[in-house]
Amino acid sequence: MKRDMSKYEKVRGSLDTGDIVLFSGTGFISRMIQTFSRSIWSHVGMVIKSVDWDMILLWESTTLSKIKDIESREQTQGVQLVPLSERVKCYANDKVAFRILEGVRRDENMREVLRKFRQDMKGREYEKSKFELLKAAYDGPFGANEEDLSSIFCSELVAEAYQRMGLLMDNEEMEGYVPSNEWTPGDFADWTNLQNDARLGNLIYV
């Protein structure tokens, strides 16, 4: 069954770099993440509005490899940059939602910080240890795990990017600091207020 893309097309024109995309998958790992994090959301990525390709893209870390990465032109797992519309279509019968990043000037400095981080993450593998994913989703006394970007899962990628863009606390000595590897897709659905008066808008289902 093909996904009705009409709702997505209505939202597409308002999307910009830094916006959040949430997915609710039905696979085994997706179900485990949903169960441990007590959320319907199992995957998250970031919108990249590309001037070079004149496209709305999705930057993500995933085990899916059906779509060619826009830069490498290869189908690969891990960190990848793909046409957003194609990824949305992959979730034919599943929930997909956007949260618009508000109150932020997407100036050249922010774009350069993100560009450099994207370059650093290019080709990184998806998190090798499924246990690390579940530890991130579990917020009990044994949930904390050491930050390691050598391989990276979806919400860790987005959280680390937000930290470097100045949207999330990046200093462990600051009250309320959460390491990037402790974020889950569900956190990006629930969290609203960011640093420097930025915020994430309401969920927009497509």
Rosetta constraint file for C-alpha pairs under 8 A:
AtomPair CA 1 CA 92 HARMONIC 6.57 0.50
AtomPair CA 1 CA 93 HARMONIC 7.55 0.50
AtomPair CA 2 CA 89 HARMONIC 7.20 0.50
AtomPair CA 2 CA 92 HARMONIC 5.64 0.50
AtomPair CA 3 CA 89 HARMONIC 5.77 0.50
AtomPair CA 3 CA 91 HARMONIC 7.45 0.50
AtomPair CA 3 CA 92 HARMONIC 4.50 0.50
AtomPair CA 3 CA 93 HARMONIC 6.78 0.50
AtomPair CA 5 CA 9 HARMONIC 6.22 0.50
AtomPair CA 5 CA 89 HARMONIC 7.64 0.50
AtomPair CA 5 CA 206 HARMONIC 7.57 0.50
AtomPair CA 6 CA 10 HARMONIC 6.50 0.50
AtomPair CA 7 CA 11 HARMONIC 6.60 0.50
AtomPair CA 7 CA 205 HARMONIC 7.94 0.50
AtomPair CA 7 CA 206 HARMONIC 4.98 0.50
AtomPair CA 8 CA 12 HARMONIC 5.92 0.50
AtomPair CA 8 CA 85 HARMONIC 7.94 0.50
AtomPair CA 8 CA 206 HARMONIC 5.24 0.50
AtomPair CA 9 CA 13 HARMONIC 7.46 0.50
AtomPair CA 11 CA 15 HARMONIC 6.82 0.50
AtomPair CA 12 CA 56 HARMONIC 7.76 0.50
AtomPair CA 15 CA 19 HARMONIC 6.69 0.50
AtomPair CA 15 CA 47 HARMONIC 7.27 0.50
AtomPair CA 15 CA 49 HARMONIC 7.48 0.50
AtomPair CA 15 CA 56 HARMONIC 7.68 0.50
AtomPair CA 15 CA 100 HARMONIC 7.08 0.50
AtomPair CA 16 CA 47 HARMONIC 6.35 0.50
AtomPair CA 16 CA 48 HARMONIC 6.50 0.50
AtomPair CA 16 CA 49 HARMONIC 5.33 0.50
AtomPair CA 16 CA 56 HARMONIC 7.85 0.50
AtomPair CA 16 CA 100 HARMONIC 7.92 0.50
AtomPair CA 17 CA 46 HARMONIC 7.34 0.50
AtomPair CA 17 CA 47 HARMONIC 5.06 0.50
AtomPair CA 17 CA 48 HARMONIC 4.30 0.50
AtomPair CA 17 CA 49 HARMONIC 5.03 0.50
AtomPair CA 17 CA 106 HARMONIC 7.81 0.50
AtomPair CA 18 CA 46 HARMONIC 5.76 0.50
AtomPair CA 18 CA 47 HARMONIC 5.54 0.50
AtomPair CA 18 CA 48 HARMONIC 6.62 0.50
AtomPair CA 18 CA 100 HARMONIC 7.91 0.50
AtomPair CA 18 CA 101 HARMONIC 6.19 0.50
AtomPair CA 19 CA 46 HARMONIC 5.78 0.50
AtomPair CA 19 CA 47 HARMONIC 5.19 0.50
AtomPair CA 19 CA 48 HARMONIC 7.94 0.50
AtomPair CA 19 CA 98 HARMONIC 7.16 0.50
AtomPair CA 19 CA 99 HARMONIC 5.96 0.50
AtomPair CA 19 CA 100 HARMONIC 4.81 0.50
AtomPair CA 19 CA 101 HARMONIC 4.95 0.50
AtomPair CA 20 CA 44 HARMONIC 7.06 0.50
AtomPair CA 20 CA 45 HARMONIC 6.05 0.50
AtomPair CA 20 CA 46 HARMONIC 4.89 0.50
AtomPair CA 20 CA 47 HARMONIC 6.24 0.50
AtomPair CA 20 CA 98 HARMONIC 5.59 0.50
AtomPair CA 20 CA 99 HARMONIC 5.06 0.50
AtomPair CA 20 CA 100 HARMONIC 6.48 0.50
AtomPair CA 20 CA 101 HARMONIC 7.31 0.50
AtomPair CA 20 CA 188 HARMONIC 7.69 0.50
AtomPair CA 21 CA 44 HARMONIC 5.58 0.50
AtomPair CA 21 CA 45 HARMONIC 5.22 0.50
AtomPair CA 21 CA 46 HARMONIC 5.95 0.50
AtomPair CA 21 CA 47 HARMONIC 6.98 0.50
AtomPair CA 21 CA 96 HARMONIC 7.23 0.50
AtomPair CA 21 CA 97 HARMONIC 5.85 0.50
AtomPair CA 21 CA 98 HARMONIC 4.63 0.50
AtomPair CA 21 CA 99 HARMONIC 6.58 0.50
AtomPair CA 22 CA 41 HARMONIC 6.50 0.50
AtomPair CA 22 CA 42 HARMONIC 7.73 0.50
AtomPair CA 22 CA 43 HARMONIC 5.89 0.50
AtomPair CA 22 CA 44 HARMONIC 4.58 0.50
AtomPair CA 22 CA 45 HARMONIC 6.71 0.50
AtomPair CA 22 CA 96 HARMONIC 5.64 0.50
AtomPair CA 22 CA 97 HARMONIC 5.18 0.50
AtomPair CA 22 CA 98 HARMONIC 6.22 0.50
AtomPair CA 22 CA 185 HARMONIC 6.93 0.50
AtomPair CA 22 CA 189 HARMONIC 7.39 0.50
AtomPair CA 23 CA 41 HARMONIC 5.71 0.50
AtomPair CA 23 CA 42 HARMONIC 6.08 0.50
AtomPair CA 23 CA 43 HARMONIC 5.01 0.50
AtomPair CA 23 CA 44 HARMONIC 6.15 0.50
AtomPair CA 23 CA 91 HARMONIC 7.70 0.50
AtomPair CA 23 CA 94 HARMONIC 7.32 0.50
AtomPair CA 23 CA 95 HARMONIC 5.91 0.50
AtomPair CA 23 CA 96 HARMONIC 4.68 0.50
AtomPair CA 23 CA 97 HARMONIC 6.70 0.50
AtomPair CA 24 CA 30 HARMONIC 7.55 0.50
AtomPair CA 24 CA 40 HARMONIC 5.93 0.50
AtomPair CA 24 CA 41 HARMONIC 4.51 0.50
AtomPair CA 24 CA 42 HARMONIC 5.17 0.50
AtomPair CA 24 CA 43 HARMONIC 6.54 0.50
AtomPair CA 24 CA 94 HARMONIC 5.76 0.50
AtomPair CA 24 CA 95 HARMONIC 5.14 0.50
AtomPair CA 24 CA 96 HARMONIC 6.48 0.50
AtomPair CA 25 CA 30 HARMONIC 5.47 0.50
AtomPair CA 25 CA 31 HARMONIC 7.35 0.50
AtomPair CA 25 CA 41 HARMONIC 7.34 0.50
AtomPair CA 25 CA 42 HARMONIC 5.92 0.50
AtomPair CA 25 CA 43 HARMONIC 7.31 0.50
AtomPair CA 25 CA 91 HARMONIC 7.27 0.50
AtomPair CA 25 CA 94 HARMONIC 6.12 0.50
AtomPair CA 25 CA 95 HARMONIC 7.65 0.50
AtomPair CA 26 CA 30 HARMONIC 5.87 0.50
AtomPair CA 26 CA 31 HARMONIC 6.13 0.50
AtomPair CA 26 CA 94 HARMONIC 7.54 0.50
AtomPair CA 27 CA 31 HARMONIC 6.12 0.50
AtomPair CA 28 CA 32 HARMONIC 6.31 0.50
AtomPair CA 29 CA 33 HARMONIC 6.17 0.50
AtomPair CA 30 CA 34 HARMONIC 6.15 0.50
AtomPair CA 30 CA 42 HARMONIC 5.03 0.50
AtomPair CA 30 CA 43 HARMONIC 7.58 0.50
AtomPair CA 31 CA 35 HARMONIC 6.07 0.50
AtomPair CA 31 CA 42 HARMONIC 7.33 0.50
AtomPair CA 32 CA 36 HARMONIC 6.12 0.50
AtomPair CA 32 CA 134 HARMONIC 7.41 0.50
AtomPair CA 33 CA 37 HARMONIC 5.91 0.50
AtomPair CA 33 CA 42 HARMONIC 5.82 0.50
AtomPair CA 33 CA 133 HARMONIC 7.34 0.50
AtomPair CA 33 CA 134 HARMONIC 6.27 0.50
AtomPair CA 33 CA 137 HARMONIC 6.27 0.50
AtomPair CA 34 CA 38 HARMONIC 5.52 0.50
AtomPair CA 34 CA 39 HARMONIC 4.99 0.50
AtomPair CA 34 CA 40 HARMONIC 5.50 0.50
AtomPair CA 34 CA 41 HARMONIC 6.12 0.50
AtomPair CA 34 CA 42 HARMONIC 5.70 0.50
AtomPair CA 35 CA 39 HARMONIC 6.90 0.50
AtomPair CA 36 CA 134 HARMONIC 6.58 0.50
AtomPair CA 36 CA 137 HARMONIC 5.39 0.50
AtomPair CA 36 CA 138 HARMONIC 5.55 0.50
AtomPair CA 37 CA 137 HARMONIC 4.59 0.50
AtomPair CA 37 CA 138 HARMONIC 6.02 0.50
AtomPair CA 37 CA 139 HARMONIC 7.94 0.50
AtomPair CA 37 CA 184 HARMONIC 7.19 0.50
AtomPair CA 37 CA 186 HARMONIC 6.82 0.50
AtomPair CA 38 CA 186 HARMONIC 7.83 0.50
AtomPair CA 39 CA 186 HARMONIC 5.39 0.50
AtomPair CA 40 CA 186 HARMONIC 7.23 0.50
AtomPair CA 41 CA 185 HARMONIC 5.72 0.50
AtomPair CA 41 CA 186 HARMONIC 5.40 0.50
AtomPair CA 41 CA 189 HARMONIC 7.76 0.50
AtomPair CA 42 CA 185 HARMONIC 5.80 0.50
AtomPair CA 42 CA 186 HARMONIC 7.29 0.50
AtomPair CA 43 CA 154 HARMONIC 6.34 0.50
AtomPair CA 43 CA 155 HARMONIC 7.22 0.50
AtomPair CA 43 CA 185 HARMONIC 5.47 0.50
AtomPair CA 44 CA 60 HARMONIC 7.19 0.50
AtomPair CA 44 CA 154 HARMONIC 5.79 0.50
AtomPair CA 44 CA 155 HARMONIC 5.84 0.50
AtomPair CA 44 CA 158 HARMONIC 7.61 0.50
AtomPair CA 44 CA 185 HARMONIC 5.28 0.50
AtomPair CA 44 CA 188 HARMONIC 7.78 0.50
AtomPair CA 45 CA 58 HARMONIC 6.35 0.50
AtomPair CA 45 CA 59 HARMONIC 5.73 0.50
AtomPair CA 45 CA 60 HARMONIC 4.68 0.50
AtomPair CA 45 CA 61 HARMONIC 7.50 0.50
AtomPair CA 45 CA 154 HARMONIC 6.45 0.50
AtomPair CA 45 CA 155 HARMONIC 7.27 0.50
AtomPair CA 45 CA 158 HARMONIC 6.44 0.50
AtomPair CA 46 CA 58 HARMONIC 5.69 0.50
AtomPair CA 46 CA 59 HARMONIC 5.20 0.50
AtomPair CA 46 CA 60 HARMONIC 6.55 0.50
AtomPair CA 46 CA 158 HARMONIC 6.53 0.50
AtomPair CA 47 CA 56 HARMONIC 6.93 0.50
AtomPair CA 47 CA 57 HARMONIC 5.78 0.50
AtomPair CA 47 CA 58 HARMONIC 4.87 0.50
AtomPair CA 47 CA 59 HARMONIC 6.28 0.50
AtomPair CA 47 CA 84 HARMONIC 7.64 0.50
AtomPair CA 48 CA 56 HARMONIC 6.07 0.50
AtomPair CA 48 CA 57 HARMONIC 4.98 0.50
AtomPair CA 48 CA 58 HARMONIC 5.92 0.50
AtomPair CA 48 CA 59 HARMONIC 6.58 0.50
AtomPair CA 49 CA 54 HARMONIC 7.59 0.50
AtomPair CA 49 CA 55 HARMONIC 6.23 0.50
AtomPair CA 49 CA 56 HARMONIC 4.78 0.50
AtomPair CA 49 CA 57 HARMONIC 6.14 0.50
AtomPair CA 50 CA 54 HARMONIC 5.43 0.50
AtomPair CA 50 CA 55 HARMONIC 5.35 0.50
AtomPair CA 50 CA 56 HARMONIC 6.20 0.50
AtomPair CA 50 CA 57 HARMONIC 6.92 0.50
AtomPair CA 51 CA 55 HARMONIC 7.09 0.50
AtomPair CA 55 CA 83 HARMONIC 7.17 0.50
AtomPair CA 56 CA 83 HARMONIC 6.35 0.50
AtomPair CA 56 CA 84 HARMONIC 6.00 0.50
AtomPair CA 56 CA 85 HARMONIC 7.90 0.50
AtomPair CA 57 CA 81 HARMONIC 6.47 0.50
AtomPair CA 57 CA 82 HARMONIC 5.50 0.50
AtomPair CA 57 CA 83 HARMONIC 4.48 0.50
AtomPair CA 57 CA 84 HARMONIC 4.64 0.50
AtomPair CA 57 CA 85 HARMONIC 7.91 0.50
AtomPair CA 58 CA 81 HARMONIC 5.62 0.50
AtomPair CA 58 CA 82 HARMONIC 5.35 0.50
AtomPair CA 58 CA 83 HARMONIC 6.02 0.50
AtomPair CA 58 CA 84 HARMONIC 4.80 0.50
AtomPair CA 58 CA 87 HARMONIC 7.74 0.50
AtomPair CA 59 CA 79 HARMONIC 7.31 0.50
AtomPair CA 59 CA 80 HARMONIC 5.88 0.50
AtomPair CA 59 CA 81 HARMONIC 4.61 0.50
AtomPair CA 59 CA 82 HARMONIC 6.71 0.50
AtomPair CA 60 CA 78 HARMONIC 7.74 0.50
AtomPair CA 60 CA 79 HARMONIC 5.55 0.50
AtomPair CA 60 CA 80 HARMONIC 5.66 0.50
AtomPair CA 60 CA 81 HARMONIC 6.63 0.50
AtomPair CA 60 CA 154 HARMONIC 5.91 0.50
AtomPair CA 60 CA 157 HARMONIC 7.28 0.50
AtomPair CA 60 CA 158 HARMONIC 7.79 0.50
AtomPair CA 61 CA 77 HARMONIC 7.48 0.50
AtomPair CA 61 CA 78 HARMONIC 4.69 0.50
AtomPair CA 61 CA 79 HARMONIC 4.06 0.50
AtomPair CA 61 CA 80 HARMONIC 6.19 0.50
AtomPair CA 61 CA 125 HARMONIC 7.82 0.50
AtomPair CA 61 CA 126 HARMONIC 5.89 0.50
AtomPair CA 61 CA 152 HARMONIC 6.91 0.50
AtomPair CA 61 CA 153 HARMONIC 5.66 0.50
AtomPair CA 61 CA 154 HARMONIC 4.68 0.50
AtomPair CA 61 CA 157 HARMONIC 6.99 0.50
AtomPair CA 62 CA 77 HARMONIC 5.94 0.50
AtomPair CA 62 CA 78 HARMONIC 5.05 0.50
AtomPair CA 62 CA 79 HARMONIC 6.61 0.50
AtomPair CA 62 CA 80 HARMONIC 7.80 0.50
AtomPair CA 62 CA 126 HARMONIC 6.04 0.50
AtomPair CA 62 CA 153 HARMONIC 7.03 0.50
AtomPair CA 62 CA 154 HARMONIC 6.43 0.50
AtomPair CA 63 CA 77 HARMONIC 4.87 0.50
AtomPair CA 63 CA 78 HARMONIC 6.04 0.50
AtomPair CA 63 CA 126 HARMONIC 6.51 0.50
AtomPair CA 64 CA 76 HARMONIC 7.66 0.50
AtomPair CA 64 CA 77 HARMONIC 5.90 0.50
AtomPair CA 65 CA 75 HARMONIC 5.17 0.50
AtomPair CA 65 CA 76 HARMONIC 4.97 0.50
AtomPair CA 65 CA 77 HARMONIC 5.29 0.50
AtomPair CA 66 CA 75 HARMONIC 6.21 0.50
AtomPair CA 66 CA 76 HARMONIC 7.95 0.50
AtomPair CA 67 CA 75 HARMONIC 5.74 0.50
AtomPair CA 67 CA 82 HARMONIC 6.79 0.50
AtomPair CA 67 CA 86 HARMONIC 7.42 0.50
AtomPair CA 67 CA 87 HARMONIC 7.65 0.50
AtomPair CA 68 CA 72 HARMONIC 7.66 0.50
AtomPair CA 68 CA 73 HARMONIC 5.27 0.50
AtomPair CA 68 CA 74 HARMONIC 4.79 0.50
AtomPair CA 68 CA 75 HARMONIC 4.35 0.50
AtomPair CA 68 CA 76 HARMONIC 7.19 0.50
AtomPair CA 68 CA 82 HARMONIC 6.71 0.50
AtomPair CA 69 CA 73 HARMONIC 5.10 0.50
AtomPair CA 69 CA 74 HARMONIC 5.49 0.50
AtomPair CA 69 CA 75 HARMONIC 6.09 0.50
AtomPair CA 69 CA 76 HARMONIC 7.16 0.50
AtomPair CA 69 CA 80 HARMONIC 5.63 0.50
AtomPair CA 69 CA 81 HARMONIC 5.24 0.50
AtomPair CA 69 CA 82 HARMONIC 5.18 0.50
AtomPair CA 70 CA 74 HARMONIC 7.93 0.50
AtomPair CA 70 CA 80 HARMONIC 7.97 0.50
AtomPair CA 70 CA 81 HARMONIC 5.73 0.50
AtomPair CA 70 CA 82 HARMONIC 5.48 0.50
AtomPair CA 70 CA 83 HARMONIC 7.36 0.50
AtomPair CA 71 CA 81 HARMONIC 7.10 0.50
AtomPair CA 76 CA 80 HARMONIC 7.46 0.50
AtomPair CA 77 CA 125 HARMONIC 6.67 0.50
AtomPair CA 77 CA 126 HARMONIC 6.56 0.50
AtomPair CA 78 CA 123 HARMONIC 6.95 0.50
AtomPair CA 78 CA 124 HARMONIC 5.88 0.50
AtomPair CA 78 CA 125 HARMONIC 4.26 0.50
AtomPair CA 78 CA 126 HARMONIC 4.00 0.50
AtomPair CA 78 CA 127 HARMONIC 7.78 0.50
AtomPair CA 78 CA 152 HARMONIC 7.57 0.50
AtomPair CA 78 CA 153 HARMONIC 7.90 0.50
AtomPair CA 79 CA 121 HARMONIC 6.82 0.50
AtomPair CA 79 CA 122 HARMONIC 6.28 0.50
AtomPair CA 79 CA 123 HARMONIC 5.96 0.50
AtomPair CA 79 CA 124 HARMONIC 5.55 0.50
AtomPair CA 79 CA 125 HARMONIC 6.38 0.50
AtomPair CA 79 CA 126 HARMONIC 6.68 0.50
AtomPair CA 79 CA 152 HARMONIC 7.84 0.50
AtomPair CA 80 CA 122 HARMONIC 7.20 0.50
AtomPair CA 80 CA 123 HARMONIC 7.36 0.50
AtomPair CA 82 CA 86 HARMONIC 7.51 0.50
AtomPair CA 82 CA 87 HARMONIC 7.26 0.50
AtomPair CA 83 CA 87 HARMONIC 6.69 0.50
AtomPair CA 84 CA 88 HARMONIC 6.24 0.50
AtomPair CA 85 CA 89 HARMONIC 6.26 0.50
AtomPair CA 86 CA 90 HARMONIC 6.56 0.50
AtomPair CA 87 CA 91 HARMONIC 7.07 0.50
AtomPair CA 88 CA 92 HARMONIC 7.42 0.50
AtomPair CA 88 CA 96 HARMONIC 7.17 0.50
AtomPair CA 91 CA 95 HARMONIC 7.41 0.50
AtomPair CA 91 CA 96 HARMONIC 7.53 0.50
AtomPair CA 95 CA 205 HARMONIC 7.35 0.50
AtomPair CA 95 CA 206 HARMONIC 7.58 0.50
AtomPair CA 96 CA 205 HARMONIC 5.91 0.50
AtomPair CA 96 CA 206 HARMONIC 5.78 0.50
AtomPair CA 97 CA 203 HARMONIC 5.97 0.50
AtomPair CA 97 CA 204 HARMONIC 5.15 0.50
AtomPair CA 97 CA 205 HARMONIC 4.19 0.50
AtomPair CA 97 CA 206 HARMONIC 5.79 0.50
AtomPair CA 98 CA 203 HARMONIC 5.66 0.50
AtomPair CA 98 CA 204 HARMONIC 5.01 0.50
AtomPair CA 98 CA 205 HARMONIC 6.52 0.50
AtomPair CA 98 CA 206 HARMONIC 7.84 0.50
AtomPair CA 99 CA 189 HARMONIC 7.82 0.50
AtomPair CA 99 CA 200 HARMONIC 5.75 0.50
AtomPair CA 99 CA 201 HARMONIC 5.20 0.50
AtomPair CA 99 CA 202 HARMONIC 5.90 0.50
AtomPair CA 99 CA 203 HARMONIC 5.19 0.50
AtomPair CA 99 CA 204 HARMONIC 6.36 0.50
AtomPair CA 100 CA 200 HARMONIC 5.61 0.50
AtomPair CA 100 CA 201 HARMONIC 5.07 0.50
AtomPair CA 100 CA 202 HARMONIC 7.51 0.50
AtomPair CA 101 CA 198 HARMONIC 7.24 0.50
AtomPair CA 101 CA 199 HARMONIC 6.04 0.50
AtomPair CA 101 CA 200 HARMONIC 4.79 0.50
AtomPair CA 101 CA 201 HARMONIC 6.40 0.50
AtomPair CA 102 CA 198 HARMONIC 5.74 0.50
AtomPair CA 102 CA 199 HARMONIC 5.26 0.50
AtomPair CA 102 CA 200 HARMONIC 5.90 0.50
AtomPair CA 102 CA 201 HARMONIC 6.61 0.50
AtomPair CA 103 CA 197 HARMONIC 6.37 0.50
AtomPair CA 103 CA 198 HARMONIC 4.56 0.50
AtomPair CA 103 CA 199 HARMONIC 6.35 0.50
AtomPair CA 104 CA 197 HARMONIC 7.97 0.50
AtomPair CA 104 CA 198 HARMONIC 5.70 0.50
AtomPair CA 106 CA 110 HARMONIC 6.07 0.50
AtomPair CA 106 CA 111 HARMONIC 6.67 0.50
AtomPair CA 107 CA 111 HARMONIC 6.35 0.50
AtomPair CA 108 CA 112 HARMONIC 5.97 0.50
AtomPair CA 109 CA 113 HARMONIC 6.25 0.50
AtomPair CA 110 CA 114 HARMONIC 6.26 0.50
AtomPair CA 110 CA 165 HARMONIC 5.83 0.50
AtomPair CA 111 CA 115 HARMONIC 5.96 0.50
AtomPair CA 112 CA 116 HARMONIC 6.15 0.50
AtomPair CA 113 CA 117 HARMONIC 6.32 0.50
AtomPair CA 113 CA 164 HARMONIC 6.89 0.50
AtomPair CA 113 CA 165 HARMONIC 6.44 0.50
AtomPair CA 114 CA 118 HARMONIC 6.01 0.50
AtomPair CA 114 CA 161 HARMONIC 6.67 0.50
AtomPair CA 114 CA 164 HARMONIC 7.43 0.50
AtomPair CA 114 CA 165 HARMONIC 6.68 0.50
AtomPair CA 115 CA 119 HARMONIC 6.19 0.50
AtomPair CA 116 CA 120 HARMONIC 6.26 0.50
AtomPair CA 117 CA 121 HARMONIC 6.20 0.50
AtomPair CA 117 CA 161 HARMONIC 7.05 0.50
AtomPair CA 118 CA 122 HARMONIC 6.06 0.50
AtomPair CA 124 CA 150 HARMONIC 6.69 0.50
AtomPair CA 124 CA 151 HARMONIC 5.74 0.50
AtomPair CA 124 CA 152 HARMONIC 7.06 0.50
AtomPair CA 125 CA 150 HARMONIC 7.48 0.50
AtomPair CA 125 CA 151 HARMONIC 4.87 0.50
AtomPair CA 125 CA 152 HARMONIC 6.47 0.50
AtomPair CA 126 CA 151 HARMONIC 5.41 0.50
AtomPair CA 126 CA 152 HARMONIC 5.08 0.50
AtomPair CA 126 CA 153 HARMONIC 5.50 0.50
AtomPair CA 126 CA 154 HARMONIC 7.98 0.50
AtomPair CA 127 CA 132 HARMONIC 7.56 0.50
AtomPair CA 127 CA 133 HARMONIC 7.51 0.50
AtomPair CA 127 CA 151 HARMONIC 4.68 0.50
AtomPair CA 127 CA 152 HARMONIC 4.46 0.50
AtomPair CA 127 CA 153 HARMONIC 5.00 0.50
AtomPair CA 128 CA 151 HARMONIC 6.47 0.50
AtomPair CA 128 CA 152 HARMONIC 7.93 0.50
AtomPair CA 129 CA 133 HARMONIC 7.07 0.50
AtomPair CA 130 CA 134 HARMONIC 6.57 0.50
AtomPair CA 131 CA 135 HARMONIC 6.10 0.50
AtomPair CA 132 CA 136 HARMONIC 6.22 0.50
AtomPair CA 132 CA 145 HARMONIC 7.25 0.50
AtomPair CA 133 CA 137 HARMONIC 6.41 0.50
AtomPair CA 133 CA 153 HARMONIC 7.21 0.50
AtomPair CA 134 CA 138 HARMONIC 6.08 0.50
AtomPair CA 135 CA 139 HARMONIC 7.49 0.50
AtomPair CA 135 CA 142 HARMONIC 7.52 0.50
AtomPair CA 135 CA 143 HARMONIC 4.69 0.50
AtomPair CA 135 CA 144 HARMONIC 6.73 0.50
AtomPair CA 135 CA 145 HARMONIC 6.96 0.50
AtomPair CA 135 CA 182 HARMONIC 7.92 0.50
AtomPair CA 136 CA 143 HARMONIC 6.20 0.50
AtomPair CA 136 CA 144 HARMONIC 7.04 0.50
AtomPair CA 136 CA 145 HARMONIC 7.35 0.50
AtomPair CA 136 CA 181 HARMONIC 6.28 0.50
AtomPair CA 136 CA 182 HARMONIC 4.61 0.50
AtomPair CA 136 CA 183 HARMONIC 6.40 0.50
AtomPair CA 136 CA 184 HARMONIC 6.57 0.50
AtomPair CA 137 CA 143 HARMONIC 7.63 0.50
AtomPair CA 137 CA 182 HARMONIC 7.20 0.50
AtomPair CA 137 CA 183 HARMONIC 7.43 0.50
AtomPair CA 137 CA 184 HARMONIC 5.82 0.50
AtomPair CA 138 CA 142 HARMONIC 7.97 0.50
AtomPair CA 138 CA 143 HARMONIC 5.21 0.50
AtomPair CA 139 CA 143 HARMONIC 5.13 0.50
AtomPair CA 139 CA 144 HARMONIC 7.49 0.50
AtomPair CA 144 CA 182 HARMONIC 7.06 0.50
AtomPair CA 145 CA 181 HARMONIC 7.41 0.50
AtomPair CA 145 CA 182 HARMONIC 7.58 0.50
AtomPair CA 146 CA 181 HARMONIC 7.72 0.50
AtomPair CA 147 CA 179 HARMONIC 7.11 0.50
AtomPair CA 147 CA 180 HARMONIC 7.29 0.50
AtomPair CA 147 CA 181 HARMONIC 5.83 0.50
AtomPair CA 148 CA 152 HARMONIC 7.60 0.50
AtomPair CA 148 CA 181 HARMONIC 7.88 0.50
AtomPair CA 152 CA 156 HARMONIC 6.35 0.50
AtomPair CA 152 CA 157 HARMONIC 6.37 0.50
AtomPair CA 153 CA 157 HARMONIC 6.27 0.50
AtomPair CA 154 CA 158 HARMONIC 6.59 0.50
AtomPair CA 154 CA 185 HARMONIC 7.69 0.50
AtomPair CA 155 CA 159 HARMONIC 5.97 0.50
AtomPair CA 155 CA 180 HARMONIC 7.69 0.50
AtomPair CA 155 CA 181 HARMONIC 7.50 0.50
AtomPair CA 155 CA 183 HARMONIC 5.76 0.50
AtomPair CA 155 CA 184 HARMONIC 5.24 0.50
AtomPair CA 155 CA 185 HARMONIC 5.53 0.50
AtomPair CA 156 CA 160 HARMONIC 5.98 0.50
AtomPair CA 156 CA 180 HARMONIC 4.95 0.50
AtomPair CA 156 CA 181 HARMONIC 4.75 0.50
AtomPair CA 156 CA 182 HARMONIC 7.20 0.50
AtomPair CA 156 CA 183 HARMONIC 6.07 0.50
AtomPair CA 156 CA 184 HARMONIC 7.44 0.50
AtomPair CA 157 CA 161 HARMONIC 6.21 0.50
AtomPair CA 157 CA 180 HARMONIC 7.46 0.50
AtomPair CA 158 CA 162 HARMONIC 6.14 0.50
AtomPair CA 159 CA 163 HARMONIC 6.14 0.50
AtomPair CA 159 CA 168 HARMONIC 7.42 0.50
AtomPair CA 159 CA 180 HARMONIC 4.96 0.50
AtomPair CA 159 CA 181 HARMONIC 7.73 0.50
AtomPair CA 159 CA 183 HARMONIC 6.65 0.50
AtomPair CA 160 CA 164 HARMONIC 6.30 0.50
AtomPair CA 160 CA 180 HARMONIC 5.14 0.50
AtomPair CA 161 CA 165 HARMONIC 6.12 0.50
AtomPair CA 162 CA 166 HARMONIC 6.23 0.50
AtomPair CA 162 CA 167 HARMONIC 5.02 0.50
AtomPair CA 162 CA 168 HARMONIC 5.57 0.50
AtomPair CA 163 CA 167 HARMONIC 5.61 0.50
AtomPair CA 163 CA 168 HARMONIC 4.50 0.50
AtomPair CA 163 CA 169 HARMONIC 5.89 0.50
AtomPair CA 163 CA 170 HARMONIC 5.22 0.50
AtomPair CA 163 CA 180 HARMONIC 7.85 0.50
AtomPair CA 164 CA 168 HARMONIC 7.86 0.50
AtomPair CA 164 CA 170 HARMONIC 7.25 0.50
AtomPair CA 166 CA 170 HARMONIC 7.72 0.50
AtomPair CA 166 CA 195 HARMONIC 6.62 0.50
AtomPair CA 166 CA 196 HARMONIC 7.74 0.50
AtomPair CA 167 CA 194 HARMONIC 5.45 0.50
AtomPair CA 167 CA 195 HARMONIC 4.73 0.50
AtomPair CA 167 CA 196 HARMONIC 7.01 0.50
AtomPair CA 167 CA 198 HARMONIC 6.95 0.50
AtomPair CA 168 CA 194 HARMONIC 5.94 0.50
AtomPair CA 168 CA 195 HARMONIC 5.63 0.50
AtomPair CA 169 CA 174 HARMONIC 7.20 0.50
AtomPair CA 169 CA 176 HARMONIC 7.65 0.50
AtomPair CA 169 CA 177 HARMONIC 5.47 0.50
AtomPair CA 169 CA 178 HARMONIC 7.31 0.50
AtomPair CA 169 CA 195 HARMONIC 7.05 0.50
AtomPair CA 170 CA 177 HARMONIC 6.86 0.50
AtomPair CA 170 CA 179 HARMONIC 7.63 0.50
AtomPair CA 171 CA 177 HARMONIC 6.60 0.50
AtomPair CA 172 CA 177 HARMONIC 5.56 0.50
AtomPair CA 172 CA 178 HARMONIC 7.41 0.50
AtomPair CA 172 CA 179 HARMONIC 7.51 0.50
AtomPair CA 173 CA 177 HARMONIC 7.33 0.50
AtomPair CA 178 CA 182 HARMONIC 6.49 0.50
AtomPair CA 178 CA 183 HARMONIC 7.45 0.50
AtomPair CA 179 CA 183 HARMONIC 7.30 0.50
AtomPair CA 183 CA 187 HARMONIC 6.17 0.50
AtomPair CA 183 CA 188 HARMONIC 7.84 0.50
AtomPair CA 184 CA 188 HARMONIC 6.96 0.50
AtomPair CA 185 CA 189 HARMONIC 6.70 0.50
AtomPair CA 186 CA 190 HARMONIC 6.34 0.50
AtomPair CA 187 CA 191 HARMONIC 5.71 0.50
AtomPair CA 188 CA 192 HARMONIC 7.98 0.50
AtomPair CA 189 CA 203 HARMONIC 7.35 0.50
AtomPair CA 191 CA 200 HARMONIC 7.44 0.50
AtomPair CA 192 CA 199 HARMONIC 5.35 0.50
AtomPair CA 192 CA 200 HARMONIC 4.92 0.50
AtomPair CA 192 CA 201 HARMONIC 7.01 0.50
AtomPair CA 193 CA 197 HARMONIC 7.20 0.50
AtomPair CA 193 CA 198 HARMONIC 6.42 0.50
AtomPair CA 193 CA 199 HARMONIC 4.55 0.50
AtomPair CA 193 CA 200 HARMONIC 6.67 0.50
AtomPair CA 194 CA 198 HARMONIC 5.03 0.50
AtomPair CA 194 CA 199 HARMONIC 5.10 0.50
AtomPair CA 194 CA 200 HARMONIC 7.53 0.50
AtomPair CA 195 CA 199 HARMONIC 7.89 0.50
